Amino acid sequence: MKEIEKSIETCVSLVELEKIRVSLFGKKGYFAAQFNELKTLEGEAKKEFAQNLNTNKEHFLEILNQKKLFLEAAMIQEEMQKSRVDVTLFNQESSAGALHPVMETMDKIIEYFISMNFSIEEGPLVEDDFHNFEALNLPKHHPARDMQDTFYFNDAMLLRTHTSPVQIRTMLSQQAPVRMICPGAVFRRDYDITHTPMFHQVEGLVVDKTGKVSFANLKFILEDFLKYMFGDVKVRFRPSFFPFTEPSAEVDISCIFCHGEGCRVCSHTGWLEVLGCGVVDPNVFKAVGYKDVSGYAFGLGVERFAMLLHQVPDLRSLFEGDLRLLEQFR
Ligand code: DAH
C-alpha cells in the first residue's frame, strides 16, 4: 500500500490518477478483492479486518480526492498560461480602416490645445434655449438668432447650433480660472456646397481674474495655433460681430492654395476665413454669475479646416461615406 500511496503522490496527470483510482476502487480493484476476502473471515478476525479495511479505504479516497483537486487546479493554470494573449505584441497586419479626415483634423486641433494646457469639456447635443442662446446674450427675438437656423423640438428644446453653450455649462459648473475647449457636433438647417445640417466645431474659452486675460493673449494663441495647423501662413484679425463677445473678430489666414495671390478658393481675395473670436461679453459673465473676471473665446468649424487641409471642394462629400474618397486618407 505504501507503494500505491507513493504513486499517487508522484502522479502528474489526471489520466494516470484515474488509472490508480480504478486499480483501487474498480470492480476488479484492490478494495473489491479485500471485501471478497472479508467474506471468508469470521468473528474477531473479521471485525478487525473490516475496521482496517474501512480506515484504509477512507484514507485512499481522501488522498485521491486531494490529488485530483490539485491536478485540476494545475491544469487550469497551465491552460491559462497557454492561452494568454500578449497585448504588447506588435500586430504587423495593417488594418483596413483609417480615421475619417474630419476626426483626424479634430484630433490635430485637440492635440494643440492639450499641449497649451486646455481641458476638454463636453455638453449635450440636445440643448435648451437658455444655454444655446439666452445666456450667450442672444435674447428672444434678437435678430442674430437667425444667423443660425435652428432645428427646434419645441419652444424650449433644440439641437445645439454651436458648441458655445458648453462655455455656459462649464462656467456654471466650475469657478474661474477656466481654460477649456469643447469639440463636438452641431446642427443647422443648411445644405449646400459649404454647409451640411450636421458639422463639428471646436469652442474655446479662457477666463481668469480681471486683467489677466486680454485680447493680446487671444491673438497670440490663435496665431500660434493657425501656424501649427497650416504651416507658415499670415494671420489677420478683422472686426466682426458676435453677441457673446465684445469686441469680436473674424480671423483669416493667407490663402494656402495661392499664397495670397488670389484664386478661386479664396474668391480672389488672397485670404481664407477660418474662425470667430472675441473678448467675452460682460452679459455672458452676468448670466453665469461670474464676477471680477475677464476672458476670451473662439469658435471654429472642423470641416472647414479639413476641407482646406485636404483640398476637398464640396463639404457634403465628407459625409457621403464614399470609399473612393475615404480611401485617399488611409
Ligand atoms: N458660435 C459661433 C458660431 O457658431 C462661433 C464663435 C464665434 C464662437 C466667436 C466663439 C466666439 O466663442 O467668440 O458661429
Residues whose N, C-alpha, C, O or C-beta is under 5 A from the ligand:
A	BS01	DAH	T161 H162 S164 G204 F242 T245 G276 C277 G278 A297 F298 G299
